[in-house]
Amino acid sequence: MGIPTVHAQEVSPNGVRTLSPEGAIEPTGTWNVGTRAGDFIFVAGMRGIDPATNTLVADPEARIRQAFLNMQLIAESEGATLQDAVRIVVYVTDMYRFRPVVNQIQEELWGDSPYPPRTIVEVDRLNQDDIVEVEGTFYAPVQE
C-alpha cells in the first residue's frame, strides 16, 4: 500500500504527520486516527466502528474484531503489519467477558506469529457506552 499524500498543515514542525487513510473510520471529535513520527506509527484507540457507516458493529465479538481491523488498516496504510506492533493497549468494560474474546481474535489475526506486548485494562465506561477500544504502536522504517 502506498503512503497517502499529505498536505503541509498535516505535518508538525518536527515532522509528525497525521494519518487519514482511505477506508478508515471518520474521527468524531478533536482527534485523528493516527500519526507517523519517524519510523513509528501510533494508532489512536480504535473501537468496533464499521468504516462504511461510521456506526458501531452490533455483535460483541464482531465489534471487537472490527476494532482490531480498524487498527490494522491504519498500520498497513503506512507499511506496517500486525507483526510490526511494538505495543498494544486494549480497554474493555468487562474483563471476565471480553478478555477471552480479545485473546481469540488476536490468535486469529496474528496466527502463530509472536504476539506484541499487550496491556489490557478494565474500565468503567468507554465512548458511546462501547465495550472495547484498542490502540497500537507499530514500527515501519521510512522508505527513502
N, CA, C and O atoms as a GROMACS GRO file, in nm:
protein
  576
    1MET      N    1   0.084  -0.118   0.000
    1MET     CA    2   0.000   0.000   0.000
    1MET      C    3   0.088   0.124   0.000
    1MET      O    4   0.192   0.127   0.066
    2GLY      N    5   0.047   0.225  -0.073
    2GLY     CA    6   0.124   0.347  -0.079
    2GLY      C    7   0.096   0.438   0.039
    2GLY      O    8  -0.009   0.430   0.103
    3ILE      N    9   0.191   0.523   0.066
    3ILE     CA   10   0.174   0.620   0.173
    3ILE      C   11   0.087   0.733   0.121
    3ILE      O   12   0.112   0.785   0.012
    4PRO      N   13  -0.018   0.772   0.198
    4PRO     CA   14  -0.109   0.874   0.150
    4PRO      C   15  -0.041   1.009   0.132
    4PRO      O   16   0.055   1.041   0.202
    5THR      N   17  -0.092   1.086   0.039
    5THR     CA   18  -0.043   1.221   0.018
    5THR      C   19  -0.087   1.307   0.135
    5THR      O   20  -0.201   1.299   0.179
    6VAL      N   21   0.004   1.390   0.184
    6VAL     CA   22  -0.030   1.478   0.296
    6VAL      C   23  -0.015   1.622   0.256
    6VAL      O   24   0.065   1.656   0.168
    7HIS      N   25  -0.091   1.706   0.320
    7HIS     CA   26  -0.083   1.849   0.298
    7HIS      C   27   0.006   1.909   0.406
    7HIS      O   28   0.022   1.850   0.512
    8ALA      N   29   0.063   2.026   0.380
    8ALA     CA   30   0.156   2.089   0.473
    8ALA      C   31   0.096   2.104   0.613
    8ALA      O   32   0.168   2.086   0.712
    9GLN      N   33  -0.032   2.136   0.623
    9GLN     CA   34  -0.092   2.157   0.754
    9GLN      C   35  -0.107   2.027   0.834
    9GLN      O   36  -0.140   2.032   0.952
   10GLU      N   37  -0.082   1.913   0.772
   10GLU     CA   38  -0.093   1.785   0.841
   10GLU      C   39   0.041   1.735   0.895
   10GLU      O   40   0.050   1.622   0.942
   11VAL      N   41   0.144   1.818   0.888
   11VAL     CA   42   0.275   1.781   0.937
   11VAL      C   43   0.320   1.886   1.038
   11VAL      O   44   0.318   2.005   1.009
   12SER      N   45   0.360   1.840   1.158
   12SER     CA   46   0.405   1.933   1.261
   12SER      C   47   0.543   1.988   1.225
   12SER      O   48   0.608   1.935   1.135
   13PRO      N   49   0.588   2.093   1.293
   13PRO     CA   50   0.722   2.146   1.266
   13PRO      C   51   0.833   2.042   1.283
   13PRO      O   52   0.938   2.052   1.220
   14ASN      N   53   0.811   1.942   1.368
   14ASN     CA   54   0.912   1.838   1.390
   14ASN      C   55   0.890   1.715   1.303
   14ASN      O   56   0.959   1.614   1.319
   15GLY      N   57   0.794   1.723   1.210
   15GLY     CA   58   0.775   1.614   1.115
   15GLY      C   59   0.674   1.508   1.155
   15GLY      O   60   0.667   1.404   1.089
   16VAL      N   61   0.596   1.529   1.260
   16VAL     CA   62   0.492   1.434   1.295
   16VAL      C   63   0.377   1.452   1.197
   16VAL      O   64   0.321   1.561   1.184
   17ARG      N   65   0.342   1.345   1.130
   17ARG     CA   66   0.242   1.351   1.023
   17ARG      C   67   0.114   1.282   1.067
   17ARG      O   68   0.117   1.168   1.113
   18THR      N   69   0.000   1.351   1.052
   18THR     CA   70  -0.128   1.289   1.083
   18THR      C   71  -0.169   1.198   0.967
   18THR      O   72  -0.135   1.223   0.852
   19LEU      N   73  -0.243   1.094   1.001
   19LEU     CA   74  -0.283   0.994   0.903
   19LEU      C   75  -0.433   0.996   0.882
   19LEU      O   76  -0.511   1.009   0.976
   20SER      N   77  -0.473   0.985   0.757
   20SER     CA   78  -0.615   0.977   0.720
   20SER      C   79  -0.629   0.879   0.603
   20SER      O   80  -0.669   0.920   0.494
   21PRO      N   81  -0.598   0.751   0.626
   21PRO     CA   82  -0.602   0.657   0.514
   21PRO      C   83  -0.743   0.631   0.463
   21PRO      O   84  -0.841   0.637   0.537
   22GLU      N   85  -0.750   0.604   0.334
   22GLU     CA   86  -0.878   0.569   0.272
   22GLU      C   87  -0.932   0.442   0.338
   22GLU      O   88  -0.859   0.346   0.360
   23GLY      N   89  -1.062   0.443   0.369
   23GLY     CA   90  -1.125   0.327   0.430
   23GLY      C   91  -1.127   0.329   0.581
   23GLY      O   92  -1.187   0.242   0.643
   24ALA      N   93  -1.061   0.428   0.641
   24ALA     CA   94  -1.059   0.438   0.787
   24ALA      C   95  -1.187   0.502   0.838
   24ALA      O   96  -1.260   0.567   0.763
   25ILE      N   97  -1.213   0.483   0.966
   25ILE     CA   98  -1.329   0.548   1.027
   25ILE      C   99  -1.307   0.700   1.028
   25ILE      O  100  -1.194   0.747   1.016
   26GLU      N  101  -1.416   0.773   1.041
   26GLU     CA  102  -1.409   0.919   1.048
   26GLU      C  103  -1.406   0.960   1.195
   26GLU      O  104  -1.497   0.926   1.269
   27PRO      N  105  -1.302   1.034   1.238
   27PRO     CA  106  -1.300   1.082   1.377
   27PRO      C  107  -1.423   1.167   1.406
   27PRO      O  108  -1.470   1.242   1.321
   28THR      N  109  -1.474   1.153   1.527
   28THR     CA  110  -1.595   1.224   1.566
   28THR      C  111  -1.566   1.340   1.661
   28THR      O  112  -1.658   1.393   1.723
   29GLY      N  113  -1.442   1.378   1.673
   29GLY     CA  114  -1.406   1.486   1.765
   29GLY      C  115  -1.270   1.541   1.733
   29GLY      O  116  -1.225   1.538   1.618
   30THR      N  117  -1.205   1.592   1.835
   30THR     CA  118  -1.075   1.658   1.819
   30THR      C  119  -0.961   1.558   1.830
   30THR      O  120  -0.877   1.568   1.920
   31TRP      N  121  -0.958   1.464   1.740
   31TRP     CA  122  -0.852   1.363   1.738
   31TRP      C  123  -0.835   1.312   1.596
   31TRP      O  124  -0.917   1.340   1.508
   32ASN      N  125  -0.728   1.238   1.574
   32ASN     CA  126  -0.700   1.180   1.444
   32ASN      C  127  -0.679   1.031   1.463
   32ASN      O  128  -0.646   0.987   1.574
   33VAL      N  129  -0.698   0.952   1.359
   33VAL     CA  130  -0.686   0.807   1.372
   33VAL      C  131  -0.543   0.760   1.394
   33VAL      O  132  -0.522   0.650   1.445
   34GLY      N  133  -0.446   0.841   1.358
   34GLY     CA  134  -0.308   0.800   1.379
   34GLY      C  135  -0.210   0.906   1.337
   34GLY      O  136  -0.244   1.006   1.274
   35THR      N  137  -0.084   0.882   1.376
   35THR     CA  138   0.026   0.969   1.334
   35THR      C  139   0.146   0.882   1.301
   35THR      O  140   0.158   0.769   1.346
   36ARG      N  141   0.235   0.940   1.222
   36ARG     CA  142   0.366   0.879   1.197
   36ARG      C  143   0.469   0.978   1.248
   36ARG      O  144   0.466   1.096   1.215
   37ALA      N  145   0.562   0.926   1.329
   37ALA     CA  146   0.675   1.004   1.377
   37ALA      C  147   0.800   0.921   1.348
   37ALA      O  148   0.828   0.824   1.418
   38GLY      N  149   0.872   0.960   1.246
   38GLY     CA  150   0.990   0.882   1.206
   38GLY      C  151   0.949   0.742   1.163
   38GLY      O  152   0.866   0.725   1.074
   39ASP      N  153   1.010   0.642   1.227
   39ASP     CA  154   0.985   0.503   1.191
   39ASP      C  155   0.867   0.441   1.267
   39ASP      O  156   0.840   0.322   1.253
   40PHE      N  157   0.798   0.521   1.347
   40PHE     CA  158   0.690   0.468   1.430
   40PHE      C  159   0.554   0.520   1.387
   40PHE      O  160   0.538   0.637   1.350
   41ILE      N  161   0.456   0.432   1.393
   41ILE     CA  162   0.317   0.466   1.364
   41ILE      C  163   0.240   0.449   1.494
   41ILE      O  164   0.248   0.345   1.560
   42PHE      N  165   0.165   0.551   1.530
   42PHE     CA  166   0.085   0.549   1.652
   42PHE      C  167  -0.062   0.551   1.611
   42PHE      O  168  -0.109   0.647   1.549
   43VAL      N  169  -0.134   0.445   1.646
   43VAL     CA  170  -0.275   0.435   1.609
   43VAL      C  171  -0.359   0.469   1.732
   43VAL      O  172  -0.341   0.411   1.839
   44ALA      N  173  -0.450   0.563   1.714
   44ALA     CA  174  -0.540   0.604   1.823
   44ALA      C  175  -0.628   0.487   1.865
   44ALA      O  176  -0.637   0.386   1.794
   45GLY      N  177  -0.693   0.501   1.978
   45GLY     CA  178  -0.786   0.400   2.024
   45GLY      C  179  -0.895   0.374   1.922
   45GLY      O  180  -0.974   0.463   1.891
   46MET      N  181  -0.898   0.253   1.870
   46MET     CA  182  -0.998   0.214   1.770
   46MET      C  183  -1.106   0.132   1.838
   46MET      O  184  -1.078   0.045   1.921
   47ARG      N  185  -1.228   0.162   1.800
   47ARG     CA  186  -1.342   0.086   1.850
   47ARG      C  187  -1.404   0.008   1.735
   47ARG      O  188  -1.360   0.020   1.621
   48GLY      N  189  -1.503  -0.070   1.764
   48GLY     CA  190  -1.565  -0.156   1.664
   48GLY      C  191  -1.664  -0.081   1.576
   48GLY      O  192  -1.782  -0.114   1.572
   49ILE      N  193  -1.614   0.019   1.509
   49ILE     CA  194  -1.695   0.103   1.422
   49ILE      C  195  -1.680   0.055   1.278
   49ILE      O  196  -1.568   0.036   1.229
   50ASP      N  197  -1.791   0.034   1.212
   50ASP     CA  198  -1.791  -0.004   1.071
   50ASP      C  199  -1.752   0.119   0.989
   50ASP      O  200  -1.826   0.218   0.990
   51PRO      N  201  -1.639   0.116   0.918
   51PRO     CA  202  -1.597   0.234   0.841
   51PRO      C  203  -1.697   0.276   0.733
   51PRO      O  204  -1.701   0.393   0.696
   52ALA      N  205  -1.776   0.182   0.682
   52ALA     CA  206  -1.872   0.215   0.576
   52ALA      C  207  -1.987   0.302   0.627
   52ALA      O  208  -2.041   0.384   0.554
   53THR      N  209  -2.023   0.282   0.754
   53THR     CA  210  -2.137   0.356   0.809
   53THR      C  211  -2.099   0.448   0.924
   53THR      O  212  -2.179   0.533   0.965
   54ASN      N  213  -1.977   0.433   0.976
   54ASN     CA  214  -1.929   0.507   1.093
   54ASN      C  215  -2.019   0.484   1.214
   54ASN      O  216  -2.038   0.574   1.296
   55THR      N  217  -2.074   0.362   1.225
   55THR     CA  218  -2.155   0.324   1.340
   55THR      C  219  -2.099   0.196   1.401
   55THR      O  220  -2.028   0.120   1.335
   56LEU      N  221  -2.132   0.173   1.528
   56LEU     CA  222  -2.083   0.056   1.598
   56LEU      C  223  -2.141  -0.073   1.540
   56LEU      O  224  -2.259  -0.080   1.506
   57VAL      N  225  -2.056  -0.174   1.529
   57VAL     CA  226  -2.100  -0.308   1.490
   57VAL      C  227  -2.180  -0.365   1.608
   57VAL      O  228  -2.140  -0.347   1.723
   58ALA      N  229  -2.290  -0.432   1.581
   58ALA     CA  230  -2.382  -0.475   1.687
   58ALA      C  231  -2.329  -0.591   1.772
   58ALA      O  232  -2.328  -0.582   1.894
   59ASP      N  233  -2.286  -0.699   1.709
   59ASP     CA  234  -2.244  -0.819   1.781
   59ASP      C  235  -2.113  -0.795   1.856
   59ASP      O  236  -2.018  -0.744   1.797
   60PRO      N  237  -2.105  -0.829   1.987
   60PRO     CA  238  -1.983  -0.802   2.064
   60PRO      C  239  -1.855  -0.861   2.005
   60PRO      O  240  -1.754  -0.792   1.997
   61GLU      N  241  -1.858  -0.988   1.963
   61GLU     CA  242  -1.737  -1.048   1.906
   61GLU      C  243  -1.698  -0.979   1.776
   61GLU      O  244  -1.581  -0.949   1.754
   62ALA      N  245  -1.795  -0.953   1.690
   62ALA     CA  246  -1.768  -0.883   1.564
   62ALA      C  247  -1.719  -0.741   1.590
   62ALA      O  248  -1.636  -0.690   1.515
   63ARG      N  249  -1.768  -0.679   1.695
   63ARG     CA  250  -1.725  -0.543   1.728
   63ARG      C  251  -1.579  -0.541   1.772
   63ARG      O  252  -1.502  -0.454   1.732
   64ILE      N  253  -1.542  -0.638   1.854
   64ILE     CA  254  -1.403  -0.646   1.899
   64ILE      C  255  -1.311  -0.673   1.780
   64ILE      O  256  -1.205  -0.611   1.768
   65ARG      N  257  -1.351  -0.764   1.693
   65ARG     CA  258  -1.272  -0.793   1.573
   65ARG      C  259  -1.258  -0.667   1.488
   65ARG      O  260  -1.149  -0.638   1.438
   66GLN      N  261  -1.367  -0.593   1.470
   66GLN     CA  262  -1.363  -0.471   1.388
   66GLN      C  263  -1.269  -0.368   1.448
   66GLN      O  264  -1.200  -0.297   1.374
   67ALA      N  265  -1.263  -0.358   1.580
   67ALA     CA  266  -1.169  -0.264   1.643
   67ALA      C  267  -1.026  -0.298   1.603
   67ALA      O  268  -0.948  -0.209   1.569
   68PHE      N  269  -0.991  -0.427   1.607
   68PHE     CA  270  -0.857  -0.469   1.566
   68PHE      C  271  -0.835  -0.445   1.416
   68PHE      O  272  -0.727  -0.402   1.376
   69LEU      N  273  -0.936  -0.472   1.335
   69LEU     CA  274  -0.923  -0.449   1.191
   69LEU      C  275  -0.906  -0.301   1.159
   69LEU      O  276  -0.832  -0.265   1.068
   70ASN      N  277  -0.974  -0.215   1.234
   70ASN     CA  278  -0.958  -0.071   1.214
   70ASN      C  279  -0.815  -0.028   1.246
   70ASN      O  280  -0.757   0.054   1.174
   71MET      N  281  -0.759  -0.083   1.354
   71MET     CA  282  -0.620  -0.054   1.389
   71MET      C  283  -0.526  -0.106   1.280
   71MET      O  284  -0.433  -0.038   1.240
   72GLN      N  285  -0.552  -0.228   1.233
   72GLN     CA  286  -0.469  -0.290   1.130
   72GLN      C  287  -0.468  -0.206   1.002
   72GLN      O  288  -0.362  -0.188   0.941
   73LEU      N  289  -0.582  -0.156   0.961
   73LEU     CA  290  -0.591  -0.076   0.838
   73LEU      C  291  -0.499   0.046   0.845
   73LEU      O  292  -0.431   0.078   0.748
   74ILE      N  293  -0.499   0.113   0.957
   74ILE     CA  294  -0.416   0.233   0.971
   74ILE      C  295  -0.269   0.196   0.971
   74ILE      O  296  -0.189   0.263   0.906
   75ALA      N  297  -0.232   0.091   1.043
   75ALA     CA  298  -0.092   0.047   1.043
   75ALA      C  299  -0.047   0.008   0.903
   75ALA      O  300   0.061   0.046   0.859
   76GLU      N  301  -0.130  -0.068   0.833
   76GLU     CA  302  -0.094  -0.114   0.698
   76GLU      C  303  -0.086   0.002   0.599
   76GLU      O  304  -0.012  -0.007   0.501
   77SER      N  305  -0.160   0.108   0.622
   77SER     CA  306  -0.154   0.222   0.531
   77SER      C  307  -0.016   0.288   0.532
   77SER      O  308   0.018   0.363   0.441
   78GLU      N  309   0.063   0.258   0.635
   78GLU     CA  310   0.198   0.312   0.646
   78GLU      C  311   0.305   0.205   0.630
   78GLU      O  312   0.422   0.229   0.661
   79GLY      N  313   0.267   0.088   0.580
   79GLY     CA  314   0.364  -0.016   0.552
   79GLY      C  315   0.394  -0.111   0.667
   79GLY      O  316   0.487  -0.191   0.657
   80ALA      N  317   0.317  -0.105   0.775
   80ALA     CA  318   0.337  -0.195   0.889
   80ALA      C  319   0.237  -0.310   0.880
   80ALA      O  320   0.132  -0.298   0.816
   81THR      N  321   0.270  -0.420   0.945
   81THR     CA  322   0.177  -0.532   0.959
   81THR      C  323   0.149  -0.548   1.108
   81THR      O  324   0.211  -0.482   1.192
   82LEU      N  325   0.056  -0.635   1.141
   82LEU     CA  326   0.031  -0.662   1.283
   82LEU      C  327   0.156  -0.716   1.351
   82LEU      O  328   0.177  -0.691   1.470
   83GLN      N  329   0.239  -0.788   1.277
   83GLN     CA  330   0.363  -0.842   1.334
   83GLN      C  331   0.464  -0.731   1.365
   83GLN      O  332   0.562  -0.755   1.435
   84ASP      N  333   0.440  -0.611   1.314
   84ASP     CA  334   0.528  -0.497   1.343
   84ASP      C  335   0.482  -0.417   1.465
   84ASP      O  336   0.538  -0.312   1.495
   85ALA      N  337   0.379  -0.466   1.534
   85ALA     CA  338   0.333  -0.397   1.655
   85ALA      C  339   0.440  -0.409   1.763
   85ALA      O  340   0.489  -0.518   1.791
   86VAL      N  341   0.474  -0.297   1.823
   86VAL     CA  342   0.570  -0.299   1.934
   86VAL      C  343   0.498  -0.291   2.068
   86VAL      O  344   0.557  -0.317   2.173
   87ARG      N  345   0.369  -0.254   2.065
   87ARG     CA  346   0.289  -0.248   2.187
   87ARG      C  347   0.144  -0.222   2.150
   87ARG      O  348   0.115  -0.140   2.064
   88ILE      N  349   0.053  -0.293   2.218
   88ILE     CA  350  -0.088  -0.260   2.204
   88ILE      C  351  -0.149  -0.248   2.344
   88ILE      O  352  -0.105  -0.311   2.440
   89VAL      N  353  -0.252  -0.166   2.351
   89VAL     CA  354  -0.328  -0.148   2.475
   89VAL      C  355  -0.474  -0.171   2.441
   89VAL      O  356  -0.527  -0.114   2.345
   90VAL      N  357  -0.539  -0.254   2.520
   90VAL     CA  358  -0.680  -0.286   2.499
   90VAL      C  359  -0.758  -0.244   2.624
   90VAL      O  360  -0.720  -0.278   2.736
   91TYR      N  361  -0.865  -0.171   2.602
   91TYR     CA  362  -0.954  -0.132   2.711
   91TYR      C  363  -1.085  -0.207   2.692
   91TYR      O  364  -1.142  -0.206   2.583
   92VAL      N  365  -1.133  -0.272   2.797
   92VAL     CA  366  -1.261  -0.344   2.793
   92VAL      C  367  -1.345  -0.301   2.912
   92VAL      O  368  -1.293  -0.260   3.015
   93THR      N  369  -1.476  -0.312   2.898
   93THR     CA  370  -1.565  -0.276   3.007
   93THR      C  371  -1.601  -0.395   3.096
   93THR      O  372  -1.665  -0.377   3.199
   94ASP      N  373  -1.562  -0.515   3.056
   94ASP     CA  374  -1.588  -0.635   3.136
   94ASP      C  375  -1.476  -0.736   3.106
   94ASP      O  376  -1.481  -0.808   3.006
   95MET      N  377  -1.376  -0.740   3.194
   95MET     CA  378  -1.259  -0.825   3.172
   95MET      C  379  -1.299  -0.972   3.162
   95MET      O  380  -1.251  -1.043   3.073
   96TYR      N  381  -1.384  -1.018   3.250
   96TYR     CA  382  -1.424  -1.159   3.252
   96TYR      C  383  -1.489  -1.200   3.120
   96TYR      O  384  -1.463  -1.308   3.068
   97ARG      N  385  -1.574  -1.114   3.069
   97ARG     CA  386  -1.650  -1.146   2.947
   97ARG      C  387  -1.568  -1.126   2.819
   97ARG      O  388  -1.576  -1.209   2.728
   98PHE      N  389  -1.490  -1.017   2.812
   98PHE     CA  390  -1.429  -0.980   2.684
   98PHE      C  391  -1.282  -1.018   2.668
   98PHE      O  392  -1.235  -1.024   2.554
   99ARG      N  393  -1.208  -1.044   2.775
   99ARG     CA  394  -1.067  -1.082   2.760
   99ARG      C  395  -1.051  -1.210   2.678
   99ARG      O  396  -0.964  -1.214   2.590
  100PRO      N  397  -1.132  -1.314   2.702
  100PRO     CA  398  -1.118  -1.434   2.618
  100PRO      C  399  -1.147  -1.407   2.470
  100PRO      O  400  -1.084  -1.467   2.383
  101VAL      N  401  -1.239  -1.317   2.442
  101VAL     CA  402  -1.271  -1.283   2.302
  101VAL      C  403  -1.154  -1.208   2.240
  101VAL      O  404  -1.117  -1.235   2.125
  102VAL      N  405  -1.095  -1.116   2.314
  102VAL     CA  406  -0.977  -1.043   2.266
  102VAL      C  407  -0.865  -1.142   2.235
  102VAL      O  408  -0.802  -1.133   2.130
  103ASN      N  409  -0.841  -1.236   2.326
  103ASN     CA  410  -0.736  -1.337   2.303
  103ASN      C  411  -0.764  -1.418   2.176
  103ASN      O  412  -0.674  -1.441   2.096
  104GLN      N  413  -0.888  -1.461   2.159
  104GLN     CA  414  -0.926  -1.540   2.041
  104GLN      C  415  -0.903  -1.462   1.912
  104GLN      O  416  -0.850  -1.516   1.815
  105ILE      N  417  -0.942  -1.336   1.912
  105ILE     CA  418  -0.927  -1.255   1.791
  105ILE      C  419  -0.780  -1.228   1.763
  105ILE      O  420  -0.739  -1.226   1.647
  106GLN      N  421  -0.700  -1.206   1.867
  106GLN     CA  422  -0.557  -1.189   1.844
  106GLN      C  423  -0.497  -1.316   1.784
  106GLN      O  424  -0.413  -1.308   1.695
  107GLU      N  425  -0.538  -1.431   1.832
  107GLU     CA  426  -0.489  -1.557   1.775
  107GLU      C  427  -0.527  -1.568   1.628
  107GLU      O  428  -0.446  -1.612   1.546
  108GLU      N  429  -0.649  -1.529   1.593
  108GLU     CA  430  -0.693  -1.532   1.453
  108GLU      C  431  -0.610  -1.438   1.367
  108GLU      O  432  -0.566  -1.476   1.258
  109LEU      N  433  -0.588  -1.316   1.415
  109LEU     CA  434  -0.522  -1.215   1.333
  109LEU      C  435  -0.371  -1.230   1.330
  109LEU      O  436  -0.309  -1.205   1.226
  110TRP      N  437  -0.309  -1.270   1.440
  110TRP     CA  438  -0.164  -1.283   1.445
  110TRP      C  439  -0.119  -1.423   1.406
  110TRP      O  440  -0.003  -1.442   1.370
  111GLY      N  441  -0.208  -1.521   1.412
  111GLY     CA  442  -0.169  -1.658   1.381
  111GLY      C  443  -0.066  -1.709   1.480
  111GLY      O  444  -0.077  -1.685   1.600
  112ASP      N  445   0.035  -1.778   1.428
  112ASP     CA  446   0.141  -1.831   1.513
  112ASP      C  447   0.255  -1.733   1.534
  112ASP      O  448   0.355  -1.765   1.599
  113SER      N  449   0.239  -1.614   1.480
  113SER     CA  450   0.346  -1.513   1.493
  113SER      C  451   0.363  -1.475   1.639
  113SER      O  452   0.270  -1.491   1.719
  114PRO      N  453   0.480  -1.425   1.675
  114PRO     CA  454   0.495  -1.374   1.811
  114PRO      C  455   0.395  -1.261   1.836
  114PRO      O  456   0.372  -1.176   1.750
  115TYR      N  457   0.338  -1.262   1.954
  115TYR     CA  458   0.243  -1.158   1.992
  115TYR      C  459   0.318  -1.038   2.049
  115TYR      O  460   0.422  -1.054   2.113
  116PRO      N  461   0.265  -0.918   2.026
  116PRO     CA  462   0.331  -0.799   2.080
  116PRO      C  463   0.303  -0.786   2.230
  116PRO      O  464   0.210  -0.848   2.281
  117PRO      N  465   0.382  -0.704   2.299
  117PRO     CA  466   0.347  -0.673   2.437
  117PRO      C  467   0.206  -0.612   2.437
  117PRO      O  468   0.172  -0.530   2.352
  118ARG      N  469   0.126  -0.654   2.535
  118ARG     CA  470  -0.012  -0.604   2.541
  118ARG      C  471  -0.048  -0.573   2.685
  118ARG      O  472  -0.018  -0.649   2.777
  119THR      N  473  -0.114  -0.462   2.701
  119THR     CA  474  -0.176  -0.428   2.828
  119THR      C  475  -0.326  -0.432   2.804
  119THR      O  476  -0.374  -0.374   2.708
  120ILE      N  477  -0.399  -0.499   2.892
  120ILE     CA  478  -0.546  -0.498   2.883
  120ILE      C  479  -0.599  -0.445   3.015
  120ILE      O  480  -0.561  -0.492   3.122
  121VAL      N  481  -0.686  -0.347   3.006
  121VAL     CA  482  -0.734  -0.275   3.124
  121VAL      C  483  -0.887  -0.275   3.123
  121VAL      O  484  -0.949  -0.248   3.021
  122GLU      N  485  -0.945  -0.306   3.238
  122GLU     CA  486  -1.090  -0.293   3.250
  122GLU      C  487  -1.121  -0.150   3.295
  122GLU      O  488  -1.062  -0.099   3.390
  123VAL      N  489  -1.215  -0.088   3.225
  123VAL     CA  490  -1.256   0.049   3.256
  123VAL      C  491  -1.407   0.051   3.282
  123VAL      O  492  -1.480  -0.038   3.238
  124ASP      N  493  -1.451   0.153   3.353
  124ASP     CA  494  -1.595   0.165   3.383
  124ASP      C  495  -1.678   0.195   3.260
  124ASP      O  496  -1.788   0.144   3.243
  125ARG      N  497  -1.622   0.279   3.172
  125ARG     CA  498  -1.703   0.324   3.059
  125ARG      C  499  -1.613   0.370   2.945
  125ARG      O  500  -1.504   0.423   2.966
  126LEU      N  501  -1.661   0.348   2.822
  126LEU     CA  502  -1.596   0.398   2.702
  126LEU      C  503  -1.693   0.487   2.625
  126LEU      O  504  -1.813   0.489   2.655
  127ASN      N  505  -1.642   0.560   2.528
  127ASN     CA  506  -1.725   0.648   2.447
  127ASN      C  507  -1.844   0.571   2.388
  127ASN      O  508  -1.829   0.457   2.345
  128GLN      N  509  -1.958   0.633   2.386
  128GLN     CA  510  -2.082   0.574   2.333
  128GLN      C  511  -2.117   0.441   2.401
  128GLN      O  512  -2.179   0.354   2.340
  129ASP      N  513  -2.077   0.427   2.527
  129ASP     CA  514  -2.100   0.304   2.603
  129ASP      C  515  -2.048   0.180   2.530
  129ASP      O  516  -2.108   0.073   2.538
  130ASP      N  517  -1.938   0.196   2.459
  130ASP     CA  518  -1.878   0.084   2.387
  130ASP      C  519  -1.818  -0.015   2.485
  130ASP      O  520  -1.808   0.013   2.604
  131ILE      N  521  -1.777  -0.133   2.434
  131ILE     CA  522  -1.724  -0.241   2.517
  131ILE      C  523  -1.574  -0.259   2.504
  131ILE      O  524  -1.511  -0.321   2.590
  132VAL      N  525  -1.513  -0.204   2.396
  132VAL     CA  526  -1.371  -0.226   2.370
  132VAL      C  527  -1.311  -0.108   2.295
  132VAL      O  528  -1.378  -0.040   2.218
  133GLU      N  529  -1.183  -0.087   2.321
  133GLU     CA  530  -1.104   0.010   2.244
  133GLU      C  531  -0.962  -0.044   2.242
  133GLU      O  532  -0.911  -0.089   2.345
  134VAL      N  533  -0.897  -0.039   2.126
  134VAL     CA  534  -0.761  -0.091   2.114
  134VAL      C  535  -0.674   0.013   2.043
  134VAL      O  536  -0.714   0.069   1.941
  135GLU      N  537  -0.556   0.036   2.098
  135GLU     CA  538  -0.460   0.128   2.036
  135GLU      C  539  -0.329   0.055   2.016
  135GLU      O  540  -0.299  -0.042   2.087
  136GLY      N  541  -0.251   0.100   1.920
  136GLY     CA  542  -0.126   0.031   1.893
  136GLY      C  543  -0.015   0.122   1.846
  136GLY      O  544  -0.039   0.228   1.789
  137THR      N  545   0.106   0.077   1.872
  137THR     CA  546   0.227   0.143   1.822
  137THR      C  547   0.299   0.041   1.734
  137THR      O  548   0.318  -0.074   1.773
  138PHE      N  549   0.338   0.085   1.616
  138PHE     CA  550   0.398  -0.003   1.516
  138PHE      C  551   0.530   0.054   1.468
  138PHE      O  552   0.551   0.175   1.468
  139TYR      N  553   0.620  -0.036   1.427
  139TYR     CA  554   0.749   0.003   1.372
  139TYR      C  555   0.751  -0.029   1.224
  139TYR      O  556   0.730  -0.144   1.184
  140ALA      N  557   0.777   0.073   1.143
  140ALA     CA  558   0.787   0.055   0.998
  140ALA      C  559   0.883   0.160   0.946
  140ALA      O  560   0.844   0.275   0.925
  141PRO      N  561   1.010   0.123   0.925
  141PRO     CA  562   1.109   0.221   0.881
  141PRO      C  563   1.064   0.297   0.757
  141PRO      O  564   1.007   0.240   0.664
  142VAL      N  565   1.089   0.425   0.760
  142VAL     CA  566   1.055   0.511   0.646
  142VAL      C  567   1.138   0.467   0.527
  142VAL      O  568   1.259   0.448   0.537
  143GLN      N  569   1.071   0.449   0.414
  143GLN     CA  570   1.140   0.411   0.290
  143GLN      C  571   1.190   0.537   0.221
  143GLN      O  572   1.111   0.623   0.183
  144GLU      N  573   1.318   0.546   0.205
  144GLU     CA  574   1.379   0.664   0.141
  144GLU      C  575   1.367   0.655  -0.009
  144GLU      O  576   1.412   0.744  -0.081
   0.00000   0.00000   0.00000
